Amino acid sequence: MSSDNSSSNSIILRQPRSEDGYRLHQLIAACPPLDPNSIYCNLLQCDHFAATGVAAEMDGKLVGFISAYIPPQKPDTVFVWQVAVHSDARGHGLGKRMLKEIVQRPACAQVQYMDTTITDDNEASWGLFQSFARDLKAETARSVYYHSERHFDGQHDSEHLLRIGPFSVQG
């Protein structure tokens, strides 16, 4: 667990708990353009993926969350599923702090790559992950991963895979 005193309120980073599931659901609803999931899915994100996720609290309120996991076929990679930062906590580098927290976790000891998918128009996510890669002095590679027509029947923009790495993080 770590705290940040650079803002007027202290932001605490910690491992998620199953009790955070409903609060995560509310946070994601408050953070468009994030895709909402069911409350049950959010509960599983908080419970089953706690070792690779991070919750950020400010004055007892969930203001940030990253859900991530290590794909079974890629034990050297952490896949970041969603990054949510409430408007009350934006502008303090919270997204990058949460990413750094994840790669320093024991569950990520063998991780050398970070993957995520981002739509073309999500400038905030592109900026966050490119800045994170620069901080790690890591290469990035981008390619279409889930195609709008082939995977979403045209109902969702294409998701581009951004791969960061290799990198090494000293805890």
Phi and psi in radians as a Rosetta constraint file:
Dihedral C 1 N 2 CA 2 C 2 CIRCULARHARMONIC -2.365 0.35
Dihedral N 2 CA 2 C 2 N 3 CIRCULARHARMONIC 2.782 0.35
Dihedral C 2 N 3 CA 3 C 3 CIRCULARHARMONIC -2.229 0.35
Dihedral N 3 CA 3 C 3 N 4 CIRCULARHARMONIC 2.824 0.35
Dihedral C 3 N 4 CA 4 C 4 CIRCULARHARMONIC -2.223 0.35
Dihedral N 4 CA 4 C 4 N 5 CIRCULARHARMONIC 2.115 0.35
Dihedral C 4 N 5 CA 5 C 5 CIRCULARHARMONIC -1.831 0.35
Dihedral N 5 CA 5 C 5 N 6 CIRCULARHARMONIC 0.224 0.35
Dihedral C 5 N 6 CA 6 C 6 CIRCULARHARMONIC -1.336 0.35
Dihedral N 6 CA 6 C 6 N 7 CIRCULARHARMONIC -0.332 0.35
Dihedral C 6 N 7 CA 7 C 7 CIRCULARHARMONIC -1.815 0.35
Dihedral N 7 CA 7 C 7 N 8 CIRCULARHARMONIC 2.977 0.35
Dihedral C 7 N 8 CA 8 C 8 CIRCULARHARMONIC -1.150 0.35
Dihedral N 8 CA 8 C 8 N 9 CIRCULARHARMONIC -0.453 0.35
Dihedral C 8 N 9 CA 9 C 9 CIRCULARHARMONIC -1.972 0.35
Dihedral N 9 CA 9 C 9 N 10 CIRCULARHARMONIC 2.567 0.35
Dihedral C 9 N 10 CA 10 C 10 CIRCULARHARMONIC -1.366 0.35
Dihedral N 10 CA 10 C 10 N 11 CIRCULARHARMONIC 2.309 0.35
Dihedral C 10 N 11 CA 11 C 11 CIRCULARHARMONIC -1.883 0.35
Dihedral N 11 CA 11 C 11 N 12 CIRCULARHARMONIC 2.137 0.35
Dihedral C 11 N 12 CA 12 C 12 CIRCULARHARMONIC -1.797 0.35
Dihedral N 12 CA 12 C 12 N 13 CIRCULARHARMONIC 2.258 0.35
Dihedral C 12 N 13 CA 13 C 13 CIRCULARHARMONIC -1.779 0.35
Dihedral N 13 CA 13 C 13 N 14 CIRCULARHARMONIC 2.370 0.35
Dihedral C 13 N 14 CA 14 C 14 CIRCULARHARMONIC -2.664 0.35
Dihedral N 14 CA 14 C 14 N 15 CIRCULARHARMONIC 2.961 0.35
Dihedral C 14 N 15 CA 15 C 15 CIRCULARHARMONIC -1.276 0.35
Dihedral N 15 CA 15 C 15 N 16 CIRCULARHARMONIC 2.406 0.35
Dihedral C 15 N 16 CA 16 C 16 CIRCULARHARMONIC -1.123 0.35
Dihedral N 16 CA 16 C 16 N 17 CIRCULARHARMONIC 2.750 0.35
Dihedral C 16 N 17 CA 17 C 17 CIRCULARHARMONIC -2.216 0.35
Dihedral N 17 CA 17 C 17 N 18 CIRCULARHARMONIC 2.739 0.35
Dihedral C 17 N 18 CA 18 C 18 CIRCULARHARMONIC -0.989 0.35
Dihedral N 18 CA 18 C 18 N 19 CIRCULARHARMONIC -0.550 0.35
Dihedral C 18 N 19 CA 19 C 19 CIRCULARHARMONIC -1.146 0.35
Dihedral N 19 CA 19 C 19 N 20 CIRCULARHARMONIC -0.206 0.35
Dihedral C 19 N 20 CA 20 C 20 CIRCULARHARMONIC -1.448 0.35
Dihedral N 20 CA 20 C 20 N 21 CIRCULARHARMONIC -0.143 0.35
Dihedral C 20 N 21 CA 21 C 21 CIRCULARHARMONIC -0.946 0.35
Dihedral N 21 CA 21 C 21 N 22 CIRCULARHARMONIC -0.863 0.35
Dihedral C 21 N 22 CA 22 C 22 CIRCULARHARMONIC -1.189 0.35
Dihedral N 22 CA 22 C 22 N 23 CIRCULARHARMONIC -0.699 0.35
Dihedral C 22 N 23 CA 23 C 23 CIRCULARHARMONIC -1.141 0.35
Dihedral N 23 CA 23 C 23 N 24 CIRCULARHARMONIC -0.614 0.35
Dihedral C 23 N 24 CA 24 C 24 CIRCULARHARMONIC -1.116 0.35
Dihedral N 24 CA 24 C 24 N 25 CIRCULARHARMONIC -0.732 0.35
Dihedral C 24 N 25 CA 25 C 25 CIRCULARHARMONIC -1.005 0.35
Dihedral N 25 CA 25 C 25 N 26 CIRCULARHARMONIC -0.753 0.35
Dihedral C 25 N 26 CA 26 C 26 CIRCULARHARMONIC -1.172 0.35
Dihedral N 26 CA 26 C 26 N 27 CIRCULARHARMONIC -0.710 0.35
Dihedral C 26 N 27 CA 27 C 27 CIRCULARHARMONIC -1.083 0.35
Dihedral N 27 CA 27 C 27 N 28 CIRCULARHARMONIC -0.812 0.35
Dihedral C 27 N 28 CA 28 C 28 CIRCULARHARMONIC -1.099 0.35
Dihedral N 28 CA 28 C 28 N 29 CIRCULARHARMONIC -0.671 0.35
Dihedral C 28 N 29 CA 29 C 29 CIRCULARHARMONIC -1.084 0.35
Dihedral N 29 CA 29 C 29 N 30 CIRCULARHARMONIC -0.511 0.35
Dihedral C 29 N 30 CA 30 C 30 CIRCULARHARMONIC -1.529 0.35
Dihedral N 30 CA 30 C 30 N 31 CIRCULARHARMONIC 0.048 0.35
Dihedral C 30 N 31 CA 31 C 31 CIRCULARHARMONIC -2.211 0.35
Dihedral N 31 CA 31 C 31 N 32 CIRCULARHARMONIC 1.073 0.35
Dihedral C 31 N 32 CA 32 C 32 CIRCULARHARMONIC -1.100 0.35
Dihedral N 32 CA 32 C 32 N 33 CIRCULARHARMONIC 2.571 0.35
Dihedral C 32 N 33 CA 33 C 33 CIRCULARHARMONIC -1.697 0.35
Dihedral N 33 CA 33 C 33 N 34 CIRCULARHARMONIC 0.451 0.35
Dihedral C 33 N 34 CA 34 C 34 CIRCULARHARMONIC -1.046 0.35
Dihedral N 34 CA 34 C 34 N 35 CIRCULARHARMONIC 2.448 0.35
Dihedral C 34 N 35 CA 35 C 35 CIRCULARHARMONIC -1.299 0.35
Dihedral N 35 CA 35 C 35 N 36 CIRCULARHARMONIC 2.180 0.35
Dihedral C 35 N 36 CA 36 C 36 CIRCULARHARMONIC -1.285 0.35
Dihedral N 36 CA 36 C 36 N 37 CIRCULARHARMONIC 2.593 0.35
Dihedral C 36 N 37 CA 37 C 37 CIRCULARHARMONIC -2.075 0.35
Dihedral N 37 CA 37 C 37 N 38 CIRCULARHARMONIC 3.022 0.35
Dihedral C 37 N 38 CA 38 C 38 CIRCULARHARMONIC -1.212 0.35
Dihedral N 38 CA 38 C 38 N 39 CIRCULARHARMONIC 2.769 0.35
Dihedral C 38 N 39 CA 39 C 39 CIRCULARHARMONIC -1.038 0.35
Dihedral N 39 CA 39 C 39 N 40 CIRCULARHARMONIC -0.663 0.35
Dihedral C 39 N 40 CA 40 C 40 CIRCULARHARMONIC -1.089 0.35
Dihedral N 40 CA 40 C 40 N 41 CIRCULARHARMONIC -0.745 0.35
Dihedral C 40 N 41 CA 41 C 41 CIRCULARHARMONIC -1.055 0.35
Dihedral N 41 CA 41 C 41 N 42 CIRCULARHARMONIC -0.765 0.35
Dihedral C 41 N 42 CA 42 C 42 CIRCULARHARMONIC -1.109 0.35
Dihedral N 42 CA 42 C 42 N 43 CIRCULARHARMONIC -0.626 0.35
Dihedral C 42 N 43 CA 43 C 43 CIRCULARHARMONIC -1.087 0.35
Dihedral N 43 CA 43 C 43 N 44 CIRCULARHARMONIC -0.771 0.35
Dihedral C 43 N 44 CA 44 C 44 CIRCULARHARMONIC -1.125 0.35
Dihedral N 44 CA 44 C 44 N 45 CIRCULARHARMONIC -0.671 0.35
Dihedral C 44 N 45 CA 45 C 45 CIRCULARHARMONIC -1.019 0.35
Dihedral N 45 CA 45 C 45 N 46 CIRCULARHARMONIC -0.729 0.35
Dihedral C 45 N 46 CA 46 C 46 CIRCULARHARMONIC -1.294 0.35
Dihedral N 46 CA 46 C 46 N 47 CIRCULARHARMONIC -0.536 0.35
Dihedral C 46 N 47 CA 47 C 47 CIRCULARHARMONIC -1.644 0.35
Dihedral N 47 CA 47 C 47 N 48 CIRCULARHARMONIC -1.071 0.35
Dihedral C 47 N 48 CA 48 C 48 CIRCULARHARMONIC -1.247 0.35
Dihedral N 48 CA 48 C 48 N 49 CIRCULARHARMONIC -0.471 0.35
Dihedral C 48 N 49 CA 49 C 49 CIRCULARHARMONIC -1.981 0.35
Dihedral N 49 CA 49 C 49 N 50 CIRCULARHARMONIC 0.438 0.35
Dihedral C 49 N 50 CA 50 C 50 CIRCULARHARMONIC -1.082 0.35
Dihedral N 50 CA 50 C 50 N 51 CIRCULARHARMONIC -0.622 0.35
Dihedral C 50 N 51 CA 51 C 51 CIRCULARHARMONIC -1.152 0.35
Dihedral N 51 CA 51 C 51 N 52 CIRCULARHARMONIC -0.402 0.35
Dihedral C 51 N 52 CA 52 C 52 CIRCULARHARMONIC -2.060 0.35
Dihedral N 52 CA 52 C 52 N 53 CIRCULARHARMONIC 0.205 0.35
Dihedral C 52 N 53 CA 53 C 53 CIRCULARHARMONIC -1.925 0.35
Dihedral N 53 CA 53 C 53 N 54 CIRCULARHARMONIC 2.946 0.35
Dihedral C 53 N 54 CA 54 C 54 CIRCULARHARMONIC -2.537 0.35
Dihedral N 54 CA 54 C 54 N 55 CIRCULARHARMONIC 2.384 0.35
Dihedral C 54 N 55 CA 55 C 55 CIRCULARHARMONIC -1.944 0.35
Dihedral N 55 CA 55 C 55 N 56 CIRCULARHARMONIC 2.454 0.35
Dihedral C 55 N 56 CA 56 C 56 CIRCULARHARMONIC -2.080 0.35
Dihedral N 56 CA 56 C 56 N 57 CIRCULARHARMONIC 2.198 0.35
Dihedral C 56 N 57 CA 57 C 57 CIRCULARHARMONIC -2.056 0.35
Dihedral N 57 CA 57 C 57 N 58 CIRCULARHARMONIC 2.472 0.35
Dihedral C 57 N 58 CA 58 C 58 CIRCULARHARMONIC -2.306 0.35
Dihedral N 58 CA 58 C 58 N 59 CIRCULARHARMONIC 2.066 0.35
Dihedral C 58 N 59 CA 59 C 59 CIRCULARHARMONIC 0.930 0.35
Dihedral N 59 CA 59 C 59 N 60 CIRCULARHARMONIC 0.696 0.35
Dihedral C 59 N 60 CA 60 C 60 CIRCULARHARMONIC 1.403 0.35
Dihedral N 60 CA 60 C 60 N 61 CIRCULARHARMONIC -0.008 0.35
Dihedral C 60 N 61 CA 61 C 61 CIRCULARHARMONIC -1.795 0.35
Dihedral N 61 CA 61 C 61 N 62 CIRCULARHARMONIC 2.362 0.35
Dihedral C 61 N 62 CA 62 C 62 CIRCULARHARMONIC -1.273 0.35
Dihedral N 62 CA 62 C 62 N 63 CIRCULARHARMONIC 1.939 0.35
Dihedral C 62 N 63 CA 63 C 63 CIRCULARHARMONIC -2.013 0.35
Dihedral N 63 CA 63 C 63 N 64 CIRCULARHARMONIC -0.090 0.35
Dihedral C 63 N 64 CA 64 C 64 CIRCULARHARMONIC -2.737 0.35
Dihedral N 64 CA 64 C 64 N 65 CIRCULARHARMONIC 2.644 0.35
Dihedral C 64 N 65 CA 65 C 65 CIRCULARHARMONIC -2.805 0.35
Dihedral N 65 CA 65 C 65 N 66 CIRCULARHARMONIC 2.428 0.35
Dihedral C 65 N 66 CA 66 C 66 CIRCULARHARMONIC -2.212 0.35
Dihedral N 66 CA 66 C 66 N 67 CIRCULARHARMONIC 2.218 0.35
Dihedral C 66 N 67 CA 67 C 67 CIRCULARHARMONIC -1.780 0.35
Dihedral N 67 CA 67 C 67 N 68 CIRCULARHARMONIC 2.308 0.35
Dihedral C 67 N 68 CA 68 C 68 CIRCULARHARMONIC -2.652 0.35
Dihedral N 68 CA 68 C 68 N 69 CIRCULARHARMONIC 2.822 0.35
Dihedral C 68 N 69 CA 69 C 69 CIRCULARHARMONIC -2.730 0.35
Dihedral N 69 CA 69 C 69 N 70 CIRCULARHARMONIC 2.866 0.35
Dihedral C 69 N 70 CA 70 C 70 CIRCULARHARMONIC -1.769 0.35
Dihedral N 70 CA 70 C 70 N 71 CIRCULARHARMONIC 1.951 0.35
Dihedral C 70 N 71 CA 71 C 71 CIRCULARHARMONIC -1.073 0.35
Dihedral N 71 CA 71 C 71 N 72 CIRCULARHARMONIC 2.364 0.35
Dihedral C 71 N 72 CA 72 C 72 CIRCULARHARMONIC -0.958 0.35
Dihedral N 72 CA 72 C 72 N 73 CIRCULARHARMONIC -0.599 0.35
Dihedral C 72 N 73 CA 73 C 73 CIRCULARHARMONIC -1.469 0.35
Dihedral N 73 CA 73 C 73 N 74 CIRCULARHARMONIC -0.061 0.35
Dihedral C 73 N 74 CA 74 C 74 CIRCULARHARMONIC -2.373 0.35
Dihedral N 74 CA 74 C 74 N 75 CIRCULARHARMONIC 1.281 0.35
Dihedral C 74 N 75 CA 75 C 75 CIRCULARHARMONIC -1.169 0.35
Dihedral N 75 CA 75 C 75 N 76 CIRCULARHARMONIC -0.176 0.35
Dihedral C 75 N 76 CA 76 C 76 CIRCULARHARMONIC -1.711 0.35
Dihedral N 76 CA 76 C 76 N 77 CIRCULARHARMONIC 0.203 0.35
Dihedral C 76 N 77 CA 77 C 77 CIRCULARHARMONIC -2.288 0.35
Dihedral N 77 CA 77 C 77 N 78 CIRCULARHARMONIC 2.370 0.35
Dihedral C 77 N 78 CA 78 C 78 CIRCULARHARMONIC -1.853 0.35
Dihedral N 78 CA 78 C 78 N 79 CIRCULARHARMONIC 2.248 0.35
Dihedral C 78 N 79 CA 79 C 79 CIRCULARHARMONIC -1.754 0.35
Dihedral N 79 CA 79 C 79 N 80 CIRCULARHARMONIC 2.120 0.35
Dihedral C 79 N 80 CA 80 C 80 CIRCULARHARMONIC -1.594 0.35
Dihedral N 80 CA 80 C 80 N 81 CIRCULARHARMONIC 2.048 0.35
Dihedral C 80 N 81 CA 81 C 81 CIRCULARHARMONIC -1.484 0.35
Dihedral N 81 CA 81 C 81 N 82 CIRCULARHARMONIC -0.959 0.35
Dihedral C 81 N 82 CA 82 C 82 CIRCULARHARMONIC -2.479 0.35
Dihedral N 82 CA 82 C 82 N 83 CIRCULARHARMONIC 2.499 0.35
Dihedral C 82 N 83 CA 83 C 83 CIRCULARHARMONIC -2.131 0.35
Dihedral N 83 CA 83 C 83 N 84 CIRCULARHARMONIC 2.102 0.35
Dihedral C 83 N 84 CA 84 C 84 CIRCULARHARMONIC -2.158 0.35
Dihedral N 84 CA 84 C 84 N 85 CIRCULARHARMONIC 2.242 0.35
Dihedral C 84 N 85 CA 85 C 85 CIRCULARHARMONIC -2.305 0.35
Dihedral N 85 CA 85 C 85 N 86 CIRCULARHARMONIC 2.063 0.35
Dihedral C 85 N 86 CA 86 C 86 CIRCULARHARMONIC -1.110 0.35
Dihedral N 86 CA 86 C 86 N 87 CIRCULARHARMONIC 2.601 0.35
Dihedral C 86 N 87 CA 87 C 87 CIRCULARHARMONIC -0.992 0.35
Dihedral N 87 CA 87 C 87 N 88 CIRCULARHARMONIC -0.505 0.35
Dihedral C 87 N 88 CA 88 C 88 CIRCULARHARMONIC -1.136 0.35
Dihedral N 88 CA 88 C 88 N 89 CIRCULARHARMONIC -0.347 0.35
Dihedral C 88 N 89 CA 89 C 89 CIRCULARHARMONIC -2.018 0.35
Dihedral N 89 CA 89 C 89 N 90 CIRCULARHARMONIC 0.105 0.35
Dihedral C 89 N 90 CA 90 C 90 CIRCULARHARMONIC -1.321 0.35
Dihedral N 90 CA 90 C 90 N 91 CIRCULARHARMONIC 2.708 0.35
Dihedral C 90 N 91 CA 91 C 91 CIRCULARHARMONIC 1.561 0.35
Dihedral N 91 CA 91 C 91 N 92 CIRCULARHARMONIC 0.124 0.35
Dihedral C 91 N 92 CA 92 C 92 CIRCULARHARMONIC -2.058 0.35
Dihedral N 92 CA 92 C 92 N 93 CIRCULARHARMONIC 0.196 0.35
Dihedral C 92 N 93 CA 93 C 93 CIRCULARHARMONIC 1.277 0.35
Dihedral N 93 CA 93 C 93 N 94 CIRCULARHARMONIC 0.390 0.35
Dihedral C 93 N 94 CA 94 C 94 CIRCULARHARMONIC -1.107 0.35
Dihedral N 94 CA 94 C 94 N 95 CIRCULARHARMONIC -0.726 0.35
Dihedral C 94 N 95 CA 95 C 95 CIRCULARHARMONIC -0.988 0.35
Dihedral N 95 CA 95 C 95 N 96 CIRCULARHARMONIC -0.815 0.35
Dihedral C 95 N 96 CA 96 C 96 CIRCULARHARMONIC -1.194 0.35
Dihedral N 96 CA 96 C 96 N 97 CIRCULARHARMONIC -0.663 0.35
Dihedral C 96 N 97 CA 97 C 97 CIRCULARHARMONIC -1.053 0.35
Dihedral N 97 CA 97 C 97 N 98 CIRCULARHARMONIC -0.706 0.35
Dihedral C 97 N 98 CA 98 C 98 CIRCULARHARMONIC -1.179 0.35
Dihedral N 98 CA 98 C 98 N 99 CIRCULARHARMONIC -0.702 0.35
Dihedral C 98 N 99 CA 99 C 99 CIRCULARHARMONIC -1.061 0.35
Dihedral N 99 CA 99 C 99 N 100 CIRCULARHARMONIC -0.776 0.35
Dihedral C 99 N 100 CA 100 C 100 CIRCULARHARMONIC -1.096 0.35
Dihedral N 100 CA 100 C 100 N 101 CIRCULARHARMONIC -0.679 0.35
Dihedral C 100 N 101 CA 101 C 101 CIRCULARHARMONIC -1.035 0.35
Dihedral N 101 CA 101 C 101 N 102 CIRCULARHARMONIC -0.759 0.35
Dihedral C 101 N 102 CA 102 C 102 CIRCULARHARMONIC -1.098 0.35
Dihedral N 102 CA 102 C 102 N 103 CIRCULARHARMONIC -0.858 0.35
Dihedral C 102 N 103 CA 103 C 103 CIRCULARHARMONIC -1.237 0.35
Dihedral N 103 CA 103 C 103 N 104 CIRCULARHARMONIC -0.208 0.35
Dihedral C 103 N 104 CA 104 C 104 CIRCULARHARMONIC -1.632 0.35
Dihedral N 104 CA 104 C 104 N 105 CIRCULARHARMONIC -0.032 0.35
Dihedral C 104 N 105 CA 105 C 105 CIRCULARHARMONIC -1.266 0.35
Dihedral N 105 CA 105 C 105 N 106 CIRCULARHARMONIC 2.616 0.35
Dihedral C 105 N 106 CA 106 C 106 CIRCULARHARMONIC -0.967 0.35
Dihedral N 106 CA 106 C 106 N 107 CIRCULARHARMONIC -0.610 0.35
Dihedral C 106 N 107 CA 107 C 107 CIRCULARHARMONIC -1.095 0.35
Dihedral N 107 CA 107 C 107 N 108 CIRCULARHARMONIC -0.373 0.35
Dihedral C 107 N 108 CA 108 C 108 CIRCULARHARMONIC -1.831 0.35
Dihedral N 108 CA 108 C 108 N 109 CIRCULARHARMONIC 0.338 0.35
Dihedral C 108 N 109 CA 109 C 109 CIRCULARHARMONIC -1.012 0.35
Dihedral N 109 CA 109 C 109 N 110 CIRCULARHARMONIC -0.552 0.35
Dihedral C 109 N 110 CA 110 C 110 CIRCULARHARMONIC -1.699 0.35
Dihedral N 110 CA 110 C 110 N 111 CIRCULARHARMONIC 0.020 0.35
Dihedral C 110 N 111 CA 111 C 111 CIRCULARHARMONIC -1.300 0.35
Dihedral N 111 CA 111 C 111 N 112 CIRCULARHARMONIC 2.294 0.35
Dihedral C 111 N 112 CA 112 C 112 CIRCULARHARMONIC -2.150 0.35
Dihedral N 112 CA 112 C 112 N 113 CIRCULARHARMONIC -0.132 0.35
Dihedral C 112 N 113 CA 113 C 113 CIRCULARHARMONIC -2.374 0.35
Dihedral N 113 CA 113 C 113 N 114 CIRCULARHARMONIC 2.632 0.35
Dihedral C 113 N 114 CA 114 C 114 CIRCULARHARMONIC -2.184 0.35
Dihedral N 114 CA 114 C 114 N 115 CIRCULARHARMONIC 2.255 0.35
Dihedral C 114 N 115 CA 115 C 115 CIRCULARHARMONIC -1.998 0.35
Dihedral N 115 CA 115 C 115 N 116 CIRCULARHARMONIC 2.594 0.35
Dihedral C 115 N 116 CA 116 C 116 CIRCULARHARMONIC -2.708 0.35
Dihedral N 116 CA 116 C 116 N 117 CIRCULARHARMONIC 2.841 0.35
Dihedral C 116 N 117 CA 117 C 117 CIRCULARHARMONIC -2.053 0.35
Dihedral N 117 CA 117 C 117 N 118 CIRCULARHARMONIC 2.476 0.35
Dihedral C 117 N 118 CA 118 C 118 CIRCULARHARMONIC -2.479 0.35
Dihedral N 118 CA 118 C 118 N 119 CIRCULARHARMONIC 2.431 0.35
Dihedral C 118 N 119 CA 119 C 119 CIRCULARHARMONIC -1.342 0.35
Dihedral N 119 CA 119 C 119 N 120 CIRCULARHARMONIC 2.705 0.35
Dihedral C 119 N 120 CA 120 C 120 CIRCULARHARMONIC -0.920 0.35
Dihedral N 120 CA 120 C 120 N 121 CIRCULARHARMONIC -0.674 0.35
Dihedral C 120 N 121 CA 121 C 121 CIRCULARHARMONIC -1.538 0.35
Dihedral N 121 CA 121 C 121 N 122 CIRCULARHARMONIC 0.024 0.35
Dihedral C 121 N 122 CA 122 C 122 CIRCULARHARMONIC -1.540 0.35
Dihedral N 122 CA 122 C 122 N 123 CIRCULARHARMONIC 1.357 0.35
Dihedral C 122 N 123 CA 123 C 123 CIRCULARHARMONIC -1.078 0.35
Dihedral N 123 CA 123 C 123 N 124 CIRCULARHARMONIC -0.622 0.35
Dihedral C 123 N 124 CA 124 C 124 CIRCULARHARMONIC -1.085 0.35
Dihedral N 124 CA 124 C 124 N 125 CIRCULARHARMONIC -0.771 0.35
Dihedral C 124 N 125 CA 125 C 125 CIRCULARHARMONIC -1.178 0.35
Dihedral N 125 CA 125 C 125 N 126 CIRCULARHARMONIC -0.753 0.35
Dihedral C 125 N 126 CA 126 C 126 CIRCULARHARMONIC -1.009 0.35
Dihedral N 126 CA 126 C 126 N 127 CIRCULARHARMONIC -0.792 0.35
Dihedral C 126 N 127 CA 127 C 127 CIRCULARHARMONIC -1.085 0.35
Dihedral N 127 CA 127 C 127 N 128 CIRCULARHARMONIC -0.773 0.35
Dihedral C 127 N 128 CA 128 C 128 CIRCULARHARMONIC -1.038 0.35
Dihedral N 128 CA 128 C 128 N 129 CIRCULARHARMONIC -0.923 0.35
Dihedral C 128 N 129 CA 129 C 129 CIRCULARHARMONIC -1.241 0.35
Dihedral N 129 CA 129 C 129 N 130 CIRCULARHARMONIC -0.606 0.35
Dihedral C 129 N 130 CA 130 C 130 CIRCULARHARMONIC -1.182 0.35
Dihedral N 130 CA 130 C 130 N 131 CIRCULARHARMONIC -0.668 0.35
Dihedral C 130 N 131 CA 131 C 131 CIRCULARHARMONIC -1.133 0.35
Dihedral N 131 CA 131 C 131 N 132 CIRCULARHARMONIC -0.726 0.35
Dihedral C 131 N 132 CA 132 C 132 CIRCULARHARMONIC -1.051 0.35
Dihedral N 132 CA 132 C 132 N 133 CIRCULARHARMONIC -0.779 0.35
Dihedral C 132 N 133 CA 133 C 133 CIRCULARHARMONIC -1.084 0.35
Dihedral N 133 CA 133 C 133 N 134 CIRCULARHARMONIC -0.740 0.35
Dihedral C 133 N 134 CA 134 C 134 CIRCULARHARMONIC -1.068 0.35
Dihedral N 134 CA 134 C 134 N 135 CIRCULARHARMONIC -0.744 0.35
Dihedral C 134 N 135 CA 135 C 135 CIRCULARHARMONIC -1.045 0.35
Dihedral N 135 CA 135 C 135 N 136 CIRCULARHARMONIC -0.612 0.35
Dihedral C 135 N 136 CA 136 C 136 CIRCULARHARMONIC -1.504 0.35
Dihedral N 136 CA 136 C 136 N 137 CIRCULARHARMONIC -0.074 0.35
Dihedral C 136 N 137 CA 137 C 137 CIRCULARHARMONIC 0.961 0.35
Dihedral N 137 CA 137 C 137 N 138 CIRCULARHARMONIC 0.755 0.35
Dihedral C 137 N 138 CA 138 C 138 CIRCULARHARMONIC -1.933 0.35
Dihedral N 138 CA 138 C 138 N 139 CIRCULARHARMONIC 2.625 0.35
Dihedral C 138 N 139 CA 139 C 139 CIRCULARHARMONIC -1.275 0.35
Dihedral N 139 CA 139 C 139 N 140 CIRCULARHARMONIC 2.769 0.35
Dihedral C 139 N 140 CA 140 C 140 CIRCULARHARMONIC -2.251 0.35
Dihedral N 140 CA 140 C 140 N 141 CIRCULARHARMONIC 2.607 0.35
Dihedral C 140 N 141 CA 141 C 141 CIRCULARHARMONIC -2.380 0.35
Dihedral N 141 CA 141 C 141 N 142 CIRCULARHARMONIC 2.451 0.35
Dihedral C 141 N 142 CA 142 C 142 CIRCULARHARMONIC -2.243 0.35
Dihedral N 142 CA 142 C 142 N 143 CIRCULARHARMONIC 2.397 0.35
Dihedral C 142 N 143 CA 143 C 143 CIRCULARHARMONIC -2.724 0.35
Dihedral N 143 CA 143 C 143 N 144 CIRCULARHARMONIC 2.713 0.35
Dihedral C 143 N 144 CA 144 C 144 CIRCULARHARMONIC -1.163 0.35
Dihedral N 144 CA 144 C 144 N 145 CIRCULARHARMONIC 2.295 0.35
Dihedral C 144 N 145 CA 145 C 145 CIRCULARHARMONIC -1.973 0.35
Dihedral N 145 CA 145 C 145 N 146 CIRCULARHARMONIC -0.965 0.35
Dihedral C 145 N 146 CA 146 C 146 CIRCULARHARMONIC -2.013 0.35
Dihedral N 146 CA 146 C 146 N 147 CIRCULARHARMONIC 1.976 0.35
Dihedral C 146 N 147 CA 147 C 147 CIRCULARHARMONIC -1.440 0.35
Dihedral N 147 CA 147 C 147 N 148 CIRCULARHARMONIC 2.439 0.35
Dihedral C 147 N 148 CA 148 C 148 CIRCULARHARMONIC -0.914 0.35
Dihedral N 148 CA 148 C 148 N 149 CIRCULARHARMONIC -0.882 0.35
Dihedral C 148 N 149 CA 149 C 149 CIRCULARHARMONIC -1.365 0.35
Dihedral N 149 CA 149 C 149 N 150 CIRCULARHARMONIC -0.821 0.35
Dihedral C 149 N 150 CA 150 C 150 CIRCULARHARMONIC -1.197 0.35
Dihedral N 150 CA 150 C 150 N 151 CIRCULARHARMONIC -0.673 0.35
Dihedral C 150 N 151 CA 151 C 151 CIRCULARHARMONIC -1.838 0.35
Dihedral N 151 CA 151 C 151 N 152 CIRCULARHARMONIC -0.451 0.35
Dihedral C 151 N 152 CA 152 C 152 CIRCULARHARMONIC -2.075 0.35
Dihedral N 152 CA 152 C 152 N 153 CIRCULARHARMONIC 0.136 0.35
Dihedral C 152 N 153 CA 153 C 153 CIRCULARHARMONIC 0.885 0.35
Dihedral N 153 CA 153 C 153 N 154 CIRCULARHARMONIC 0.610 0.35
Dihedral C 153 N 154 CA 154 C 154 CIRCULARHARMONIC 1.316 0.35
Dihedral N 154 CA 154 C 154 N 155 CIRCULARHARMONIC 0.082 0.35
Dihedral C 154 N 155 CA 155 C 155 CIRCULARHARMONIC -1.604 0.35
Dihedral N 155 CA 155 C 155 N 156 CIRCULARHARMONIC 0.001 0.35
Dihedral C 155 N 156 CA 156 C 156 CIRCULARHARMONIC -2.663 0.35
Dihedral N 156 CA 156 C 156 N 157 CIRCULARHARMONIC 2.542 0.35
Dihedral C 156 N 157 CA 157 C 157 CIRCULARHARMONIC -1.127 0.35
Dihedral N 157 CA 157 C 157 N 158 CIRCULARHARMONIC 2.700 0.35
Dihedral C 157 N 158 CA 158 C 158 CIRCULARHARMONIC -1.051 0.35
Dihedral N 158 CA 158 C 158 N 159 CIRCULARHARMONIC 2.506 0.35
Dihedral C 158 N 159 CA 159 C 159 CIRCULARHARMONIC -1.813 0.35
Dihedral N 159 CA 159 C 159 N 160 CIRCULARHARMONIC 2.215 0.35
Dihedral C 159 N 160 CA 160 C 160 CIRCULARHARMONIC -1.703 0.35
Dihedral N 160 CA 160 C 160 N 161 CIRCULARHARMONIC 2.308 0.35
Dihedral C 160 N 161 CA 161 C 161 CIRCULARHARMONIC -1.383 0.35
Dihedral N 161 CA 161 C 161 N 162 CIRCULARHARMONIC 2.206 0.35
Dihedral C 161 N 162 CA 162 C 162 CIRCULARHARMONIC -1.941 0.35
Dihedral N 162 CA 162 C 162 N 163 CIRCULARHARMONIC 2.100 0.35
Dihedral C 162 N 163 CA 163 C 163 CIRCULARHARMONIC -1.933 0.35
Dihedral N 163 CA 163 C 163 N 164 CIRCULARHARMONIC 2.208 0.35
Dihedral C 163 N 164 CA 164 C 164 CIRCULARHARMONIC -1.962 0.35
Dihedral N 164 CA 164 C 164 N 165 CIRCULARHARMONIC 2.250 0.35
Dihedral C 164 N 165 CA 165 C 165 CIRCULARHARMONIC 2.427 0.35
Dihedral N 165 CA 165 C 165 N 166 CIRCULARHARMONIC 3.100 0.35
Dihedral C 165 N 166 CA 166 C 166 CIRCULARHARMONIC -1.323 0.35
Dihedral N 166 CA 166 C 166 N 167 CIRCULARHARMONIC 2.718 0.35
Dihedral C 166 N 167 CA 167 C 167 CIRCULARHARMONIC -2.512 0.35
Dihedral N 167 CA 167 C 167 N 168 CIRCULARHARMONIC 2.854 0.35
Dihedral C 167 N 168 CA 168 C 168 CIRCULARHARMONIC -2.293 0.35
Dihedral N 168 CA 168 C 168 N 169 CIRCULARHARMONIC 2.285 0.35
Dihedral C 168 N 169 CA 169 C 169 CIRCULARHARMONIC -2.045 0.35
Dihedral N 169 CA 169 C 169 N 170 CIRCULARHARMONIC 2.201 0.35
Dihedral C 169 N 170 CA 170 C 170 CIRCULARHARMONIC -1.626 0.35
Dihedral N 170 CA 170 C 170 N 171 CIRCULARHARMONIC 2.129 0.35
